[in-house]
Amino acid sequence: MILTDEKLSAFLDGELDTAEMDLVREAIAHDVTVSDRLAALAEVDRVVKAYCRLINTHPALTRTMIHSTRKWF
């Protein structure tokens, strides 16, 4: 089974069926590369959710963040 980042993200979000969840769990248990990728995706998910909570309580931060990241793109 090829585990794309999309598949691992779906695993994190609980969007896979039971059989697919079990296959991903098996891959995580036997392949440190898969578990490392999953950990990295989980960290990105955590950071994005934290940022979303922050801008929901402080909307002015959205303009500041867009302005400060514009140079990167």
C-alpha positions as a Markdown table, in Angstrom:
| # | Residue | x | y | z |
|---|---|---|---|---|
| 1 | Met | 0.0 | 0.0 | 0.0 |
| 2 | Ile | 1.3 | 3.4 | -1.0 |
| 3 | Leu | 0.7 | 5.9 | 1.8 |
| 4 | Thr | 0.4 | 9.3 | 0.3 |
| 5 | Asp | 0.3 | 12.4 | 2.5 |
| 6 | Glu | -3.4 | 12.7 | 1.6 |
| 7 | Lys | -4.0 | 9.2 | 2.9 |
| 8 | Leu | -2.1 | 9.9 | 6.1 |
| 9 | Ser | -4.1 | 13.2 | 6.6 |
| 10 | Ala | -7.3 | 11.3 | 6.1 |
| 11 | Phe | -6.1 | 8.8 | 8.8 |
| 12 | Leu | -5.4 | 11.7 | 11.2 |
| 13 | Asp | -8.9 | 13.1 | 10.5 |
| 14 | Gly | -10.6 | 9.7 | 10.9 |
| 15 | Glu | -11.9 | 9.8 | 7.3 |
| 16 | Leu | -10.8 | 6.3 | 6.3 |
| 17 | Asp | -12.9 | 3.2 | 6.5 |
| 18 | Thr | -12.0 | 0.5 | 9.1 |
| 19 | Ala | -9.9 | -1.6 | 6.7 |
| 20 | Glu | -7.9 | 1.4 | 5.5 |
| 21 | Met | -7.4 | 2.6 | 9.1 |
| 22 | Asp | -6.1 | -0.9 | 10.1 |
| 23 | Leu | -3.7 | -0.9 | 7.1 |
| 24 | Val | -2.3 | 2.5 | 8.1 |
| 25 | Arg | -1.9 | 1.4 | 11.7 |
| 26 | Glu | 0.0 | -1.7 | 10.5 |
| 27 | Ala | 2.3 | 0.5 | 8.4 |
| 28 | Ile | 2.9 | 2.9 | 11.3 |
| 29 | Ala | 3.8 | -0.1 | 13.5 |
| 30 | His | 6.3 | -1.5 | 11.1 |
| 31 | Asp | 7.9 | 1.5 | 9.3 |
| 32 | Val | 9.5 | 4.4 | 11.2 |
| 33 | Thr | 9.4 | 6.5 | 8.0 |
| 34 | Val | 5.6 | 6.3 | 7.9 |
| 35 | Ser | 5.3 | 7.1 | 11.6 |
| 36 | Asp | 7.7 | 10.1 | 11.1 |
| 37 | Arg | 5.7 | 11.4 | 8.2 |
| 38 | Leu | 2.5 | 11.0 | 10.2 |
| 39 | Ala | 4.0 | 12.9 | 13.1 |
| 40 | Ala | 5.1 | 15.7 | 10.8 |
| 41 | Leu | 1.6 | 16.0 | 9.3 |
| 42 | Ala | 0.1 | 15.9 | 12.8 |
| 43 | Glu | 2.3 | 18.8 | 13.8 |
| 44 | Val | 1.3 | 20.8 | 10.8 |
| 45 | Asp | -2.3 | 20.1 | 11.6 |
| 46 | Arg | -1.8 | 21.3 | 15.2 |
| 47 | Val | -0.1 | 24.5 | 14.1 |
| 48 | Val | -2.8 | 25.3 | 11.5 |
| 49 | Lys | -5.6 | 24.7 | 14.1 |
| 50 | Ala | -3.9 | 26.8 | 16.7 |
| 51 | Tyr | -3.5 | 29.7 | 14.1 |
| 52 | Cys | -7.1 | 29.4 | 13.1 |
| 53 | Arg | -8.2 | 29.7 | 16.8 |
| 54 | Leu | -5.9 | 32.7 | 17.2 |
| 55 | Ile | -7.2 | 34.6 | 14.2 |
| 56 | Asn | -10.8 | 33.8 | 15.2 |
| 57 | Thr | -10.1 | 35.7 | 18.4 |
| 58 | His | -7.8 | 38.4 | 16.9 |
| 59 | Pro | -8.9 | 39.0 | 13.3 |
| 60 | Ala | -6.4 | 41.8 | 12.8 |
| 61 | Leu | -3.6 | 39.1 | 12.9 |
| 62 | Thr | -4.8 | 37.9 | 9.5 |
| 63 | Arg | -3.7 | 41.0 | 7.7 |
| 64 | Thr | -0.4 | 41.0 | 9.6 |
| 65 | Met | 0.3 | 37.4 | 8.8 |
| 66 | Ile | -0.5 | 37.9 | 5.1 |
| 67 | His | 1.7 | 40.9 | 4.9 |
| 68 | Ser | 4.7 | 39.2 | 6.6 |
| 69 | Thr | 4.5 | 36.1 | 4.5 |
| 70 | Arg | 4.1 | 37.8 | 1.2 |
| 71 | Lys | 7.8 | 37.9 | 0.6 |
| 72 | Trp | 8.0 | 34.1 | 0.9 |
| 73 | Phe | 5.7 | 33.5 | -2.1 |
